[in-house]
Amino acid sequence: MRRCFEGYDDWCIKVDDAFTPWNALVSKIGKANVDTVVVWAGDNVSEETFLCMACWWLREQPVRLLRPVVRSKPNRNYVAVQAPADLAEMFPTAGELNDAVRGEKVYSFRRLCDGCCQTNSN
């Protein structure tokens, strides 16, 4: 798994708080006047959850959210297994998530969080 991170040393954030990268992104959007964020998510449960999480964290940000269509490899429909050149070819397929879709994703993530808290408190 560590091989996925090779070459990204300048990108990694060394933190103990899992929310620090999300807070940093929200802060950067405001400071850098970012108007578009691209979310790469394949057709699988974990990356769909990530997409829902991204929509939740960015729910109050005035940014466009784009999601490229990730072509699956046989039995491997994850972004991480794609070669950079393949991802570059997929980028033009990016479609904007409208407010209704973003709202559904936020609701889905909130439901997951609520369900998780209820399960852990029993």
C-alpha positions in Angstrom: 0.0 0.0 0.0 2.8 2.4 0.8 3.8 2.4 -2.9 0.7 4.4 -3.6 2.3 7.3 -1.8 5.7 7.2 -3.6 6.5 10.6 -5.2 4.0 12.5 -3.1 6.3 13.5 -0.2 5.6 17.2 -0.8 1.9 16.6 -0.8 1.6 14.5 2.4 0.4 16.2 5.5 1.8 14.7 8.7 -1.1 15.0 11.2 -2.7 13.1 14.0 -6.1 14.6 13.4 -8.0 13.0 10.5 -9.9 16.3 10.0 -6.9 18.5 9.5 -6.6 18.0 5.7 -10.3 18.8 5.3 -10.0 21.9 7.4 -6.9 22.9 5.4 -8.8 22.4 2.1 -11.7 24.5 3.3 -9.3 27.2 4.5 -7.4 27.2 1.2 -10.6 27.5 -0.8 -11.3 30.8 1.0 -7.8 32.2 1.0 -6.8 31.2 -2.6 -10.2 32.1 -4.1 -10.7 28.6 -5.5 -13.8 28.2 -7.6 -13.6 24.5 -8.7 -12.7 21.3 -6.9 -12.3 17.9 -8.7 -13.2 14.8 -6.7 -11.9 11.5 -8.1 -14.1 8.7 -7.0 -14.6 5.3 -8.7 -17.7 3.2 -8.8 -17.2 1.5 -5.4 -18.4 1.9 -1.9 -15.3 3.4 -0.3 -14.8 6.0 -3.0 -18.6 6.8 -3.0 -18.3 7.4 0.7 -15.3 9.6 0.1 -17.4 11.6 -2.5 -20.2 12.0 0.1 -17.7 13.1 2.7 -16.2 15.7 0.3 -19.7 17.0 -0.4 -20.3 17.3 3.3 -17.1 19.1 4.0 -17.6 21.5 1.0 -21.3 22.0 1.6 -20.9 25.7 2.5 -18.2 26.5 0.0 -19.1 28.4 -3.1 -17.2 26.0 -5.4 -18.1 23.9 -8.4 -17.5 20.1 -7.7 -16.5 18.1 -10.7 -16.3 14.3 -10.8 -14.6 12.6 -13.8 -15.9 9.2 -14.9 -13.4 6.6 -13.8 -13.2 3.7 -16.2 -12.9 0.4 -14.3 -10.2 -2.2 -14.8 -11.3 -5.8 -14.5 -12.3 -6.3 -10.8 -10.5 -3.0 -9.9 -12.7 0.0 -10.0 -10.6 2.2 -7.9 -8.9 5.5 -8.7 -5.6 4.4 -7.1 -5.0 1.6 -9.5 -5.2 3.9 -12.5 -2.0 5.1 -14.3 -1.6 8.9 -14.3 -1.8 8.9 -18.1 -5.1 7.1 -17.9 -6.5 9.5 -15.4 -5.4 12.4 -17.6 -7.5 10.9 -20.4 -10.5 10.6 -18.1 -10.4 14.2 -16.9 -12.4 15.6 -19.8 -15.3 13.4 -18.8 -15.7 15.4 -15.6 -19.2 16.4 -14.9 -20.4 19.0 -12.4 -22.3 17.8 -9.4 -25.4 20.0 -9.2 -26.9 21.2 -6.0 -29.5 18.4 -5.8 -26.8 15.7 -6.2 -24.6 17.4 -3.7 -27.4 17.6 -1.3 -28.1 13.9 -1.6 -24.5 13.1 -1.0 -24.4 15.3 2.1 -27.6 13.6 3.4 -26.1 10.2 2.7 -22.9 11.1 4.6 -24.8 12.5 7.5 -26.9 9.3 7.7 -23.7 7.2 7.7 -22.3 9.3 10.5 -25.5 9.2 12.6 -25.7 5.4 12.1 -22.1 5.0 13.1 -22.6 7.0 16.3 -25.8 5.1 17.2 -24.0 1.8 16.6 -21.0 2.8 18.7 -23.1 4.1 21.6 -25.0 0.8 22.1 
